[in-house]
Amino acid sequence: MKKPSKTTLRHKCDVLFSKWVRDLGYCEKCGKKTNLQTAHFYSRANLHLRYDPKNVACLCAGCHLWAHHEPLAFTEWINWHYPNRTDYLRKEKNVIETEFDWEKKYKEL
């Protein structure tokens, strides 16, 4: 049997993680229960934080758009609702993943 590619495994991990975040069932900012999305504080390009529960919020599409267009206000919102999270994320964003095991991450999710 052919081993899945990194791209396939990454996509599967993204789908599982996003579902887990959206299973909260409501927007953490406004409380809306529809059009929920996974909003990353630090970009998904940072593999070390890509699937870290402390690096995401469940937001509706409108609040997710607001977060992208008002980054300072979004940072203030994060600090207000999750006071210790930004210190943790600032420290963790500097960790470099040289080898990311997509298969292992998929099994964890």
DSSP file with accessible surface (Angstrom, degrees, kcal/mol):
  #  RESIDUE AA STRUCTURE BP1 BP2  ACC     N-H-->O    O-->H-N    N-H-->O    O-->H-N    TCO  KAPPA ALPHA  PHI   PSI    X-CA   Y-CA   Z-CA
    1    1 A M              0   0  237      0, 0.0     2,-0.2     0, 0.0     0, 0.0   0.000 360.0 360.0 360.0 136.0    0.0    0.0    0.0
    2    2 A K        -     0   0  191      1,-0.1     3,-0.1     3,-0.0     0, 0.0  -0.456 360.0-120.9 -72.8 135.3    1.3    3.4   -1.0
    3    3 A K        -     0   0  147     -2,-0.2    -1,-0.1     1,-0.1     0, 0.0  -0.547  34.9-106.3 -74.0 135.0    2.3    5.7    1.9
    4    4 A P        -     0   0   53      0, 0.0    -1,-0.1     0, 0.0    99,-0.1  -0.313  37.1-112.0 -62.8 146.8    0.3    9.0    1.9
    5    5 A S     >  -     0   0   59      1,-0.1     4,-2.6    -3,-0.1     5,-0.2  -0.255  24.1-109.1 -72.9 164.3    2.2   12.1    0.8
    6    6 A K  H  > S+     0   0  139      1,-0.2     4,-3.0     2,-0.2     5,-0.2   0.894 120.9  54.2 -59.3 -39.6    3.1   14.9    3.2
    7    7 A T  H  > S+     0   0   84      2,-0.2     4,-2.4     1,-0.2    -1,-0.2   0.927 109.3  46.6 -62.9 -44.1    0.6   17.1    1.4
    8    8 A T  H  > S+     0   0   63      2,-0.2     4,-2.4     1,-0.2    -2,-0.2   0.936 114.7  46.7 -64.0 -44.8   -2.2   14.6    1.9
    9    9 A L  H  X S+     0   0   10     -4,-2.6     4,-2.6     2,-0.2    -2,-0.2   0.912 111.2  51.7 -65.4 -40.4   -1.3   14.1    5.6
   10   10 A R  H  X S+     0   0   89     -4,-3.0     4,-2.7    -5,-0.2    -1,-0.2   0.937 110.6  48.8 -61.4 -43.9   -1.1   17.8    6.2
   11   11 A H  H  X S+     0   0  122     -4,-2.4     4,-2.5     1,-0.2    -2,-0.2   0.928 111.6  48.9 -62.2 -44.4   -4.5   18.3    4.6
   12   12 A K  H  X S+     0   0   83     -4,-2.4     4,-2.4     1,-0.2    -1,-0.2   0.900 111.9  49.2 -63.1 -40.8   -6.0   15.5    6.8
   13   13 A C  H  X S+     0   0    0     -4,-2.6     4,-2.8     2,-0.2     5,-0.3   0.923 110.5  50.9 -63.0 -43.6   -4.4   17.0    9.9
   14   14 A D  H  X S+     0   0   27     -4,-2.7     4,-2.6     1,-0.2     5,-0.2   0.913 110.6  48.8 -60.8 -43.3   -5.8   20.4    9.0
   15   15 A V  H  X S+     0   0   73     -4,-2.5     4,-2.3     2,-0.2    -2,-0.2   0.940 114.2  45.1 -62.8 -47.8   -9.3   19.0    8.5
   16   16 A L  H  X S+     0   0   63     -4,-2.4     4,-2.3     2,-0.2    -2,-0.2   0.924 115.5  46.2 -63.4 -44.4   -9.3   17.1   11.8
   17   17 A F  H  X S+     0   0    8     -4,-2.8     4,-2.5     2,-0.2    -2,-0.2   0.933 112.4  50.3 -66.3 -43.1   -7.8   20.0   13.8
   18   18 A S  H  X S+     0   0   31     -4,-2.6     4,-2.8    -5,-0.3     5,-0.2   0.916 110.5  49.9 -62.1 -41.2  -10.3   22.5   12.3
   19   19 A K  H  X S+     0   0  103     -4,-2.3     4,-1.8    -5,-0.2    -1,-0.2   0.929 109.2  52.3 -62.5 -42.6  -13.2   20.2   13.1
   20   20 A W  H  < S+     0   0  146     -4,-2.3     4,-0.2     2,-0.2    -2,-0.2   0.922 112.2  45.4 -60.2 -43.4  -12.0   19.9   16.7
   21   21 A V  H >< S+     0   0    9     -4,-2.5     3,-1.6     1,-0.2    -2,-0.2   0.953 113.9  48.0 -65.4 -47.1  -11.8   23.7   17.0
   22   22 A R  H >< S+     0   0   93     -4,-2.8     3,-2.0     1,-0.3    -1,-0.2   0.741  91.9  79.4 -69.6 -19.9  -15.2   24.3   15.4
   23   23 A D  T 3< S+     0   0  103     -4,-1.8    -1,-0.3     1,-0.3    -2,-0.2   0.655  70.1  84.0 -63.4 -11.5  -16.8   21.6   17.6
   24   24 A L  T <  S-     0   0   75     -3,-1.6    -1,-0.3    -4,-0.2    -2,-0.2   0.895  94.1-143.6 -55.3 -38.1  -16.8   24.3   20.3
   25   25 A G    <   +     0   0   34     -3,-2.0     2,-0.3    -4,-0.2    -2,-0.1   0.394  61.6  56.4  94.8  -2.5  -20.0   25.3   18.6
   26   26 A Y  S    S-     0   0  108     -4,-0.0     2,-0.3    34,-0.0     7,-0.2  -0.993  87.3 -93.0-156.4 157.5  -19.9   29.0   18.9
   27   27 A C     >  -     0   0    1      5,-2.8     4,-1.5    -2,-0.3    32,-0.3  -0.571  28.5-144.6 -72.5 128.7  -17.8   32.1   18.1
   28   28 A E  T  4 S+     0   0   48     30,-3.4    -1,-0.1    -2,-0.3    31,-0.1   0.690  96.4  43.8 -70.1 -15.4  -15.6   32.9   21.0
   29   29 A K  T  4 S+     0   0   82     29,-0.3    -1,-0.2     3,-0.1    30,-0.1   0.904 133.6   7.6 -94.3 -49.8  -15.9   36.6   20.2
   30   30 A C  T  4 S-     0   0   75      2,-0.1    -2,-0.2    30,-0.0    29,-0.1   0.563  90.8-119.8-114.1 -12.8  -19.6   37.2   19.5
   31   31 A G     <  +     0   0   37     -4,-1.5    -3,-0.1     1,-0.3    28,-0.0   0.391  55.4 154.3  90.1  -4.2  -21.3   33.9   20.3
   32   32 A K        -     0   0   94     -6,-0.2    -5,-2.8     1,-0.1    -1,-0.3  -0.240  33.7-154.7 -58.0 147.4  -22.7   33.3   16.8
   33   33 A K        +     0   0  160     -7,-0.2     2,-0.3     3,-0.0     3,-0.2   0.336  63.9  72.4-111.2   7.5  -23.2   29.6   16.0
   34   34 A T  S    S+     0   0   80      1,-0.2    27,-0.3    -7,-0.0    -7,-0.1  -0.831  88.9  21.4-123.2 161.4  -22.9   29.5   12.2
   35   35 A N  S    S-     0   0  111     -2,-0.3    26,-1.3     1,-0.2    -1,-0.2   0.885  78.9-176.5  52.8  46.2  -20.1   29.9    9.7
   36   36 A L  E     -A   60   0A  31     24,-0.2     2,-0.3    -3,-0.2    24,-0.3  -0.482   4.5-178.9 -78.0 143.3  -17.5   28.9   12.3
   37   37 A Q  E     -A   59   0A  76     22,-3.3    22,-2.3    -2,-0.2     2,-0.7  -0.918  32.5-109.3-137.2 161.5  -13.8   29.0   11.4
   38   38 A T  E     -A   58   0A  19     -2,-0.3     2,-0.6    20,-0.2    20,-0.2  -0.857  32.7-162.9 -94.3 116.9  -10.5   28.2   12.9
   39   39 A A  E     -A   57   0A   1     18,-2.9    18,-1.8    -2,-0.7     2,-0.4  -0.909   4.5-153.1-105.0 118.2   -8.5   31.4   13.5
   40   40 A H  E     -A   56   0A  38     -2,-0.6    16,-0.2    16,-0.2     3,-0.1  -0.741   9.0-157.0 -88.5 136.3   -4.8   31.0   14.1
   41   41 A F  S    S+     0   0   35     14,-2.6     2,-0.4    -2,-0.4    -1,-0.2   0.948  90.2  32.7 -74.3 -52.3   -3.1   33.7   16.2
   42   42 A Y  S    S-     0   0   69     13,-0.4    -1,-0.2     7,-0.1    13,-0.0  -0.873 111.7 -88.7-101.8 142.5    0.3   32.8   14.6
   43   43 A S    >   -     0   0   77     -2,-0.4     3,-1.8     1,-0.1     6,-0.2   0.022  25.7-120.3 -49.5 149.2    0.3   31.7   11.0
   44   44 A R  T 3  S+     0   0  112      1,-0.3     6,-0.2    -4,-0.1    -1,-0.1   0.674 107.7  79.2 -64.5 -14.9   -0.2   28.0   10.2
   45   45 A A  T 3  S+     0   0   81      1,-0.1     2,-1.3     4,-0.1    -1,-0.3   0.794  74.3  81.2 -64.2 -25.7    3.2   28.3    8.5
   46   46 A N    X>  -     0   0   36     -3,-1.8     4,-1.3     1,-0.2     3,-1.2  -0.683  69.7-169.3 -80.7  94.6    4.7   28.0   12.0
   47   47 A L  H 3> S+     0   0   51     -2,-1.3     4,-0.5     1,-0.3    -1,-0.2   0.819  79.5  63.1 -59.8 -31.6    4.5   24.2   12.2
   48   48 A H  H 34 S+     0   0   46     47,-0.3    -1,-0.3     1,-0.2     3,-0.1   0.846 117.5  28.3 -63.0 -31.6    5.4   24.2   15.9
   49   49 A L  H X4 S+     0   0    0     -3,-1.2     3,-1.6    -6,-0.2    -1,-0.2   0.485  91.5 100.6-106.9  -4.4    2.2   26.1   16.6
   50   50 A R  H 3< S+     0   0   19     -4,-1.3    -2,-0.1     1,-0.3    -1,-0.1   0.848  98.5  24.2 -53.5 -40.0    0.0   25.0   13.7
   51   51 A Y  T 3< S+     0   0   14     -4,-0.5    -1,-0.3    -3,-0.1    -2,-0.1   0.131  90.1 124.5-114.7  21.2   -2.0   22.4   15.8
   52   52 A D    X   -     0   0   24     -3,-1.6     3,-2.4     1,-0.1     4,-0.1  -0.704  56.7-145.0 -83.8 121.3   -1.5   24.0   19.2
   53   53 A P  G >  S+     0   0   67      0, 0.0     3,-1.0     0, 0.0    -1,-0.1   0.771  99.6  60.4 -58.2 -23.1   -4.9   24.6   20.9
   54   54 A K  G 3  S+     0   0  101      1,-0.2    35,-0.1     3,-0.0    34,-0.0   0.576  97.7  60.5 -80.6  -6.4   -3.5   27.8   22.5
   55   55 A N  G <  S+     0   0    0     -3,-2.4   -14,-2.6    -6,-0.2   -13,-0.4   0.239 101.4  60.7-102.3  11.0   -2.8   29.2   19.0
   56   56 A V  E <   -A   40   0A   6     -3,-1.0     2,-0.3   -16,-0.2   -16,-0.2  -0.936  52.9-166.5-137.8 160.1   -6.4   29.2   17.8
   57   57 A A  E     -A   39   0A   0    -18,-1.8   -18,-2.9    -2,-0.3     2,-0.8  -0.976  30.1-119.4-138.4 151.0   -9.8   30.5   18.5
   58   58 A C  E     +A   38   0A   0     -2,-0.3   -30,-3.4   -20,-0.2     2,-0.3  -0.842  46.5 169.1 -89.6 112.5  -13.1   29.4   17.1
   59   59 A L  E     -A   37   0A   0    -22,-2.3   -22,-3.3    -2,-0.8   -32,-0.1  -0.943  35.5-117.5-125.6 149.8  -14.5   32.5   15.3
   60   60 A C  E  >  -A   36   0A   5     -2,-0.3     4,-2.6   -24,-0.3     5,-0.2  -0.342  43.4 -99.1 -73.1 167.2  -17.4   33.1   13.0
   61   61 A A  H  > S+     0   0   35    -26,-1.3     4,-2.4   -27,-0.3     5,-0.2   0.892 123.3  51.3 -58.1 -40.2  -16.5   34.3    9.5
   62   62 A G  H  > S+     0   0   48      2,-0.2     4,-2.4     1,-0.2    -1,-0.2   0.923 112.5  44.0 -65.0 -44.6  -17.2   37.9   10.4
   63   63 A C  H  > S+     0   0   13      2,-0.2     4,-2.4     1,-0.2    -1,-0.2   0.857 111.9  54.1 -70.3 -32.0  -15.1   37.9   13.5
   64   64 A H  H  X S+     0   0   28     -4,-2.6     4,-1.7     2,-0.2    -2,-0.2   0.924 109.8  47.3 -66.3 -41.8  -12.3   36.1   11.6
   65   65 A L  H  X S+     0   0  102     -4,-2.4     4,-2.0    -5,-0.2    -2,-0.2   0.927 110.5  52.5 -63.7 -43.8  -12.4   38.8    9.0
   66   66 A W  H  X S+     0   0   67     -4,-2.4     4,-2.2     1,-0.2    -2,-0.2   0.919 105.5  55.5 -55.8 -44.1  -12.3   41.5   11.7
   67   67 A A  H  < S+     0   0    7     -4,-2.4     7,-0.2     1,-0.2    -1,-0.2   0.879 109.9  45.5 -59.6 -38.0   -9.3   39.8   13.3
   68   68 A H  H  < S+     0   0  129     -4,-1.7    -1,-0.2     1,-0.2    -2,-0.2   0.838 118.3  41.7 -74.4 -32.7   -7.4   40.0   10.0
   69   69 A H  H  < S+     0   0  131     -4,-2.0    -2,-0.2     1,-0.2    -1,-0.2   0.647 122.6  38.3 -90.5 -15.6   -8.4   43.7    9.3
   70   70 A E     X  +     0   0  101     -4,-2.2     4,-2.7    -5,-0.2    -1,-0.2  -0.530  66.4 161.8-130.4  64.6   -7.9   44.9   12.9
   71   71 A P  H  > S+     0   0   77      0, 0.0     4,-2.4     0, 0.0     5,-0.1   0.855  76.1  50.3 -60.4 -34.6   -4.8   43.0   14.2
   72   72 A L  H  > S+     0   0  137      2,-0.2     4,-2.3     1,-0.2     5,-0.2   0.933 112.8  45.9 -69.0 -43.1   -4.2   45.4   17.1
   73   73 A A  H  > S+     0   0   30      2,-0.2     4,-2.4     1,-0.2    -1,-0.2   0.894 112.3  52.3 -64.2 -38.0   -7.7   45.1   18.3
   74   74 A F  H  X S+     0   0   19     -4,-2.7     4,-2.7    -7,-0.2    -2,-0.2   0.927 108.2  50.5 -64.4 -41.3   -7.6   41.3   17.9
   75   75 A T  H  X S+     0   0   54     -4,-2.4     4,-2.7     1,-0.2    -2,-0.2   0.918 110.4  49.7 -62.5 -41.8   -4.4   41.2   20.0
   76   76 A E  H  X S+     0   0  135     -4,-2.3     4,-2.2     2,-0.2    -1,-0.2   0.904 110.0  51.2 -62.0 -41.9   -6.1   43.2   22.7
   77   77 A W  H  X S+     0   0   26     -4,-2.4     4,-2.6     2,-0.2     5,-0.3   0.931 110.4  48.7 -60.8 -45.3   -9.1   40.8   22.5
   78   78 A I  H  X S+     0   0    9     -4,-2.7     4,-3.1     1,-0.2     7,-0.2   0.948 112.0  49.1 -59.6 -47.9   -6.7   37.8   22.9
   79   79 A N  H  < S+     0   0   60     -4,-2.7    -1,-0.2     1,-0.2    -2,-0.2   0.862 112.9  47.7 -61.7 -36.5   -4.9   39.5   25.9
   80   80 A W  H  < S+     0   0  206     -4,-2.2    -1,-0.2    -5,-0.2    -2,-0.2   0.926 122.1  32.9 -70.1 -45.6   -8.3   40.3   27.6
   81   81 A H  H  < S+     0   0   85     -4,-2.6    -2,-0.2     1,-0.3    -3,-0.2   0.766 133.3  27.6 -85.7 -27.0   -9.8   36.8   27.1
   82   82 A Y  S >X S+     0   0   49     -4,-3.1     3,-1.5    -5,-0.3     4,-0.7  -0.639  71.1 178.8-134.2  74.8   -6.6   34.7   27.4
   83   83 A P  T 34 S+     0   0   84      0, 0.0     4,-0.3     0, 0.0     3,-0.2   0.779  79.8  37.6 -56.6 -33.8   -4.2   36.7   29.6
   84   84 A N  T 3> S+     0   0  131      1,-0.2     4,-1.6     2,-0.1     5,-0.1   0.526  96.3  85.1 -95.0  -5.1   -1.3   34.3   29.6
   85   85 A R  H <> S+     0   0   47     -3,-1.5     4,-2.9    -7,-0.2     5,-0.2   0.895  83.4  53.0 -69.3 -41.4   -1.6   33.1   26.1
   86   86 A T  H  X S+     0   0   18     -4,-0.7     4,-2.7     1,-0.2    -1,-0.2   0.897 108.1  51.3 -66.7 -36.1    0.4   35.8   24.3
   87   87 A D  H  > S+     0   0  104     -4,-0.3     4,-1.8     2,-0.2    -1,-0.2   0.937 112.7  46.9 -62.1 -45.1    3.4   35.3   26.5
   88   88 A Y  H  X S+     0   0   62     -4,-1.6     4,-2.7     1,-0.2    -2,-0.2   0.943 114.0  47.3 -59.5 -48.3    3.3   31.5   25.8
   89   89 A L  H  X S+     0   0    3     -4,-2.9     4,-2.4     1,-0.2    -2,-0.2   0.887 107.9  54.6 -66.1 -39.2    2.9   32.1   22.0
   90   90 A R  H  < S+     0   0  115     -4,-2.7     4,-0.4    -5,-0.2    -1,-0.2   0.893 113.6  43.0 -59.9 -40.2    5.7   34.6   21.8
   91   91 A K  H >< S+     0   0  139     -4,-1.8     3,-1.0    -5,-0.2    -2,-0.2   0.944 116.7  45.9 -69.6 -47.2    8.0   32.1   23.4
   92   92 A E  H >< S+     0   0   31     -4,-2.7     3,-1.8     1,-0.2    -2,-0.2   0.765  97.6  70.5 -71.3 -26.2    6.8   29.1   21.4
   93   93 A K  T 3< S+     0   0   74     -4,-2.4    -1,-0.2     1,-0.3    -2,-0.1   0.748  93.1  60.0 -65.7 -18.5    6.8   30.8   18.0
   94   94 A N  T <  S+     0   0  108     -3,-1.0     2,-0.4    -4,-0.4    -1,-0.3   0.508  78.6 104.7 -87.5  -4.1   10.6   30.8   18.1
   95   95 A V    <   -     0   0   59     -3,-1.8     2,-0.5    -4,-0.1   -47,-0.3  -0.650  64.3-147.3 -77.4 128.3   10.8   27.0   18.3
   96   96 A I        -     0   0  135     -2,-0.4     2,-0.8   -49,-0.1    -2,-0.1  -0.869   3.8-149.5-103.1 125.5   11.9   25.7   14.9
   97   97 A E        +     0   0   75     -2,-0.5     3,-0.2     1,-0.2   -50,-0.1  -0.845  17.6 176.9 -90.4 111.0   10.6   22.3   13.7
   98   98 A T  S    S+     0   0  123     -2,-0.8     2,-0.5     1,-0.3    -1,-0.2   0.860  76.8  25.2 -83.2 -36.1   13.4   20.9   11.5
   99   99 A E  S    S-     0   0  154      2,-0.0     2,-0.6     0, 0.0    -1,-0.3  -0.971  73.2-165.8-129.6 114.4   11.6   17.6   10.9
  100  100 A F        -     0   0   30     -2,-0.5     2,-1.1    -3,-0.2     3,-0.1  -0.905  12.5-147.1-103.7 123.1    7.8   17.5   11.2
  101  101 A D     >  +     0   0   94     -2,-0.6     4,-2.3     1,-0.2     5,-0.2  -0.733  18.2 179.1 -92.5  93.6    6.3   14.0   11.4
  102  102 A W  H  > S+     0   0   20     -2,-1.1     4,-2.5     1,-0.2    -1,-0.2   0.865  80.1  54.3 -64.2 -36.6    2.9   14.4    9.6
  103  103 A E  H  > S+     0   0   61      2,-0.2     4,-2.0     1,-0.2    -1,-0.2   0.935 109.8  46.6 -64.1 -44.1    2.0   10.8   10.1
  104  104 A K  H  > S+     0   0  122      1,-0.2     4,-2.0     2,-0.2    -2,-0.2   0.931 112.7  49.8 -63.2 -44.3    2.6   11.0   13.9
  105  105 A K  H  X S+     0   0   48     -4,-2.3     4,-2.3     1,-0.2    -2,-0.2   0.907 108.2  53.5 -62.8 -40.9    0.6   14.3   14.1
  106  106 A Y  H  < S+     0   0   84     -4,-2.5    -1,-0.2     1,-0.2    -2,-0.2   0.929 109.4  48.4 -61.1 -42.0   -2.3   12.7   12.1
  107  107 A K  H  < S+     0   0  161     -4,-2.0    -1,-0.2     1,-0.2    -2,-0.2   0.873 110.5  52.0 -66.5 -35.6   -2.4    9.8   14.6
  108  108 A E  H  <        0   0  110     -4,-2.0    -1,-0.2     1,-0.2    -2,-0.2   0.873 360.0 360.0 -66.3 -38.9   -2.4   12.2   17.5
  109  109 A L     <        0   0   75     -4,-2.3    -2,-0.2    -5,-0.1    -1,-0.2   0.827 360.0 360.0 -74.9 360.0   -5.3   14.2   16.1
